[in-house]
Amino acid sequence: MNPEEWNPGKLLGLSGSYWNACTVHGAVKLGIFTLIGRERLRAEEVTEKLQGDLRGVTMLLNALAAMHLLIKKQDGYANTEFSSAFLDRESPQYLGHIIMHHHHLVEPWSKLDRGVLTGRPTRGEHFHEDPVVRESFLMGMFNIAMGQAPLIAATVDLAGRRRLLDLGGGPGTYAIHFCLANPQLWATVYDLATTRPFAEQTIQRFGVADRVAFQSGNYLENKILEKYDAVWLSQILHGEGPEEAQQTVNQAAAALEPGGLILVHEFLMNDNLDGPLFPAVFSLNMLVNTEKGQSYSEGQIKEMLARAGARDIRRIPVQTPNDSGIIQGVIP
C-alpha cells in the first residue's frame, strides 16, 4: 500500500480487520462448513448439532452469509462452491488447518507491543507441545505448500539428481512433489520425531512411500551422516537467528556430494529491508513466536550460501502469492 493511498477509512478498516478474521476462525473451529456439508440447514438445526446458543449461532451464520461464504435462502444456510471446496474438512482442498494455525497465533500477536519492547516471544512456553496446535501448524504448512509445490517442482531443475534431502521438511509436501515431477529421484524428509506421523500419512496419501522416506533428527544438533546430490531448505531459516541460520546452511552444504545443489526457499525481503509487505510483517510473526527468528533478504541468504562454500549462486524466478523466492547454489 502506497502512502498516498491511506485515508482514515482504510486505516480504521485495517485496524478492525481482525473481526472478519475471527469470524472465519470461529466458524472453522466450530466446524460450521463441515457440519452443513451438502445440506441446507436452518439456524435451529445448526444450533442443535453444535449444542450451542441459537442467538450466537444465528449471528455467526448471518455474518458468514454476509461474507458470501454461506448462502442464506428461506431461513436455511448452505455452503457456497468455494466454502465446500476449501472450508469443508471432507474436501481434499481443505484449508482449515492453516486457518486454525492463524487462530492460534492471535494471542501472541495481541501482545506485539510487549514483544517489541522485550525482544522476546509472547506465545506460551509450551505452545507447540499442544497436539492440536502442532497438528494445525504442520498440516497448515501442508495447506500452503500444496498451493505452491507443483509449480515449484516444475520450475526447479533436478534433472540428473538422484537423492534429495528435504531438511526440516515437515509433512514432506515438497519432497513428494519433487519426486512426482522427477521419476529418477529419491528423497529423505529430515525433521523432528514428532513430525513423523504427519509426514508418513502424507507420503502414503500420495503413493510415494517407495521413494520418500522420513528420518528423525534435529539438524541444529545432529550431523547428517548420509550424502545427497540436492538439498531443499523450505521456510526453515526464518525460524532461527542469523548464527543458527548459517549453521543450518552449513549443515545442508556438508550433506552434499561435490557438485551438489543447495536450494533455499524463503519469504525474501529486499536488501533495504523495507519490503515487500508480507515478509516484513512475517518478521514480526517470528518476533512474537520465536527466540531469534526473522525474515531474511535475498542478499543475506546469498551471503549465507557463499559462507557455506556455494558457488554459482542465483535466484530462480518463481512467482508465489507471499513473495517467497528460491535461491540456489552449487557446492564444488
Secondary structure in CASP SS format (residue, H / E / C, confidence):
PFRMAT SS
TARGET T0000
AUTHOR 0000-0000-0000
METHOD secondary structure of the structure
MODEL  1
M C 1.00
N C 1.00
P H 1.00
E H 1.00
E H 1.00
W C 1.00
N C 1.00
P H 1.00
G H 1.00
K H 1.00
L H 1.00
L H 1.00
G H 1.00
L H 1.00
S H 1.00
G C 1.00
S C 1.00
Y H 1.00
W H 1.00
N H 1.00
A H 1.00
C H 1.00
T H 1.00
V H 1.00
H H 1.00
G H 1.00
A H 1.00
V H 1.00
K H 1.00
L H 1.00
G C 1.00
I H 1.00
F H 1.00
T H 1.00
L H 1.00
I H 1.00
G C 1.00
R C 1.00
E C 1.00
R E 1.00
L E 1.00
R E 1.00
A H 1.00
E H 1.00
E H 1.00
V H 1.00
T H 1.00
E H 1.00
K H 1.00
L H 1.00
Q C 1.00
G C 1.00
D C 1.00
L H 1.00
R H 1.00
G H 1.00
V H 1.00
T H 1.00
M H 1.00
L H 1.00
L H 1.00
N H 1.00
A H 1.00
L H 1.00
A H 1.00
A H 1.00
M C 1.00
H C 1.00
L C 1.00
L E 1.00
I E 1.00
K E 1.00
K E 1.00
Q C 1.00
D C 1.00
G E 1.00
Y E 1.00
A E 1.00
N E 1.00
T C 1.00
E H 1.00
F H 1.00
S H 1.00
S H 1.00
A H 1.00
F H 1.00
L C 1.00
D C 1.00
R C 1.00
E C 1.00
S C 1.00
P C 1.00
Q C 1.00
Y C 1.00
L C 1.00
G H 1.00
H H 1.00
I H 1.00
I H 1.00
M H 1.00
H H 1.00
H H 1.00
H H 1.00
H H 1.00
L H 1.00
V H 1.00
E H 1.00
P H 1.00
W H 1.00
S H 1.00
K C 1.00
L H 1.00
D H 1.00
R H 1.00
G H 1.00
V H 1.00
L H 1.00
T H 1.00
G C 1.00
R C 1.00
P C 1.00
T C 1.00
R C 1.00
G C 1.00
E C 1.00
H C 1.00
F H 1.00
H H 1.00
E H 1.00
D C 1.00
P H 1.00
V H 1.00
V H 1.00
R H 1.00
E H 1.00
S H 1.00
F H 1.00
L H 1.00
M H 1.00
G H 1.00
M H 1.00
F H 1.00
N H 1.00
I H 1.00
A H 1.00
M H 1.00
G H 1.00
Q H 1.00
A H 1.00
P H 1.00
L H 1.00
I H 1.00
A H 1.00
A H 1.00
T H 1.00
V C 1.00
D C 1.00
L C 1.00
A C 1.00
G C 1.00
R C 1.00
R C 1.00
R E 1.00
L E 1.00
L E 1.00
D E 1.00
L E 1.00
G C 1.00
G C 1.00
G C 1.00
P C 1.00
G C 1.00
T H 1.00
Y H 1.00
A H 1.00
I H 1.00
H H 1.00
F H 1.00
C H 1.00
L H 1.00
A H 1.00
N C 1.00
P C 1.00
Q C 1.00
L C 1.00
W E 1.00
A E 1.00
T E 1.00
V E 1.00
Y E 1.00
D E 1.00
L C 1.00
A H 1.00
T H 1.00
T H 1.00
R H 1.00
P H 1.00
F H 1.00
A H 1.00
E H 1.00
Q H 1.00
T H 1.00
I H 1.00
Q H 1.00
R H 1.00
F C 1.00
G C 1.00
V C 1.00
A C 1.00
D C 1.00
R C 1.00
V E 1.00
A E 1.00
F E 1.00
Q E 1.00
S E 1.00
G C 1.00
N C 1.00
Y C 1.00
L C 1.00
E C 1.00
N C 1.00
K C 1.00
I C 1.00
L C 1.00
E C 1.00
K C 1.00
Y E 1.00
D E 1.00
A E 1.00
V E 1.00
W E 1.00
L E 1.00
S E 1.00
Q C 1.00
I C 1.00
L H 1.00
H H 1.00
G H 1.00
E C 1.00
G C 1.00
P H 1.00
E H 1.00
E H 1.00
A H 1.00
Q H 1.00
Q H 1.00
T H 1.00
V H 1.00
N H 1.00
Q H 1.00
A H 1.00
A H 1.00
A H 1.00
A C 1.00
L E 1.00
E E 1.00
P E 1.00
G E 1.00
G E 1.00
L E 1.00
I E 1.00
L E 1.00
V E 1.00
H E 1.00
E E 1.00
F E 1.00
L E 1.00
M E 1.00
N C 1.00
D C 1.00
N C 1.00
L C 1.00
D C 1.00
G C 1.00
P C 1.00
L H 1.00
F H 1.00
P H 1.00
A H 1.00
V H 1.00
F H 1.00
S H 1.00
L H 1.00
N H 1.00
M H 1.00
L H 1.00
V H 1.00
N H 1.00
T C 1.00
E C 1.00
K C 1.00
G C 1.00
Q C 1.00
S C 1.00
Y E 1.00
S E 1.00
E H 1.00
G H 1.00
Q H 1.00
I H 1.00
K H 1.00
E H 1.00
M H 1.00
L H 1.00
A H 1.00
R H 1.00
A C 1.00
G C 1.00
A C 1.00
R E 1.00
D E 1.00
I E 1.00
R E 1.00
R E 1.00
I E 1.00
P C 1.00
V C 1.00
Q C 1.00
T C 1.00
P C 1.00
N C 1.00
D C 1.00
S E 1.00
G E 1.00
I E 1.00
I E 1.00
Q E 1.00
G E 1.00
V E 1.00
I E 1.00
P C 1.00
END
